[in-house]
């Protein structure tokens, strides 16, 4: 069911990724959209600093 003021996000995933999501959702009895929405909300807020670009958001190995 579409959410009020919602937008659609479409992206490609591998068959393995799709199956992994499907299996997780079956085990947790949750909708795929709910799981993905929760994941997006868990992402860190980007800072307004020009040094902090989206490509830098990936976790880096510990020093």
Secondary structure, 3 states (H helix, E strand, C coil): CCCCCCCCCCCCCCHHHHHHHHHHHHHHCCCHHHHHHHHHHHCCCCCCCCCCCHHHCCCCCCC
